[in-house]
Amino acid sequence: MGAILDITEMLKEPAGMITAIVVITAGYFFVKWVFAEPEDEE
């Protein structure tokens, strides 16, 4: 629970918002990469 409060406090600062956007974007591309259709390697 304490971690959630720390994150909400961090999001009130501009640097915290930028960090959150970067983390969310990285997570999105990681999930997209993991679940991507494998290309034919033939």
Residue frames as qw, qx, qy, qz and C-alpha x, y, z in Angstrom:
[[0.000, 0.886, 0.464, 0.000, 0.00, 0.00, 0.00],
 [0.334, -0.762, 0.095, 0.546, 2.87, 2.34, 0.76],
 [0.417, -0.063, 0.582, 0.696, 4.27, 1.86, -2.73],
 [0.174, 0.678, 0.625, 0.345, 0.99, 3.03, -4.28],
 [0.190, -0.935, -0.208, 0.215, 1.07, 6.20, -2.17],
 [0.443, -0.504, 0.357, 0.651, 4.68, 6.83, -3.21],
 [0.359, 0.261, 0.657, 0.609, 3.72, 6.50, -6.87],
 [0.042, 0.846, 0.504, 0.168, 0.79, 8.91, -6.56],
 [0.316, -0.850, 0.024, 0.422, 3.05, 11.44, -4.83],
 [0.470, -0.229, 0.523, 0.673, 5.64, 10.99, -7.62],
 [0.310, 0.523, 0.657, 0.445, 3.00, 11.63, -10.31],
 [0.063, -0.930, -0.305, 0.195, 2.33, 15.11, -8.89],
 [0.272, -0.698, 0.339, 0.569, 5.78, 16.22, -10.09],
 [0.596, 0.679, -0.233, -0.359, 6.64, 16.77, -13.78],
 [0.138, 0.521, -0.841, -0.059, 9.66, 14.45, -13.58],
 [0.437, 0.000, 0.848, -0.301, 7.45, 11.76, -12.04],
 [0.696, 0.527, 0.236, -0.427, 4.96, 12.06, -14.89],
 [0.454, 0.673, -0.534, -0.238, 7.74, 11.72, -17.46],
 [0.112, -0.344, 0.925, -0.117, 9.10, 8.67, -15.65],
 [0.595, 0.220, 0.667, -0.392, 5.63, 7.09, -15.55],
 [0.666, 0.632, -0.061, -0.392, 5.12, 7.70, -19.29],
 [0.277, 0.604, -0.739, -0.115, 8.49, 6.15, -20.10],
 [0.286, -0.163, 0.914, -0.237, 7.80, 3.08, -17.94],
 [0.664, 0.388, 0.474, -0.428, 4.31, 2.59, -19.39],
 [0.582, 0.677, -0.298, -0.336, 5.62, 2.96, -22.95],
 [0.102, 0.489, -0.866, -0.007, 8.46, 0.50, -22.33],
 [0.451, 0.032, 0.828, -0.332, 6.00, -1.98, -20.80],
 [0.687, 0.528, 0.187, -0.462, 3.63, -1.61, -23.76],
 [0.516, 0.644, -0.517, -0.227, 6.35, -2.31, -26.33],
 [0.119, -0.353, 0.916, -0.149, 7.71, -5.21, -24.25],
 [0.596, 0.217, 0.676, -0.375, 4.27, -6.86, -24.13],
 [0.656, 0.642, -0.060, -0.392, 3.76, -6.15, -27.83],
 [0.277, 0.609, -0.735, -0.110, 7.16, -7.76, -28.57],
 [0.309, -0.183, 0.902, -0.240, 6.47, -10.81, -26.40],
 [0.585, 0.367, 0.649, -0.318, 3.06, -11.51, -27.95],
 [0.359, 0.603, -0.377, -0.605, 4.09, -10.66, -31.52],
 [0.947, 0.269, 0.122, -0.129, 3.46, -13.26, -34.20],
 [0.573, -0.446, 0.534, 0.434, 6.73, -15.05, -34.93],
 [0.464, 0.674, -0.336, -0.465, 8.07, -14.37, -38.39],
 [0.981, 0.179, 0.066, 0.024, 8.77, -17.32, -40.67],
 [0.310, -0.759, 0.516, 0.248, 12.43, -18.16, -40.40],
 [0.839, 0.180, 0.483, 0.173, 12.47, -20.47, -43.40]]
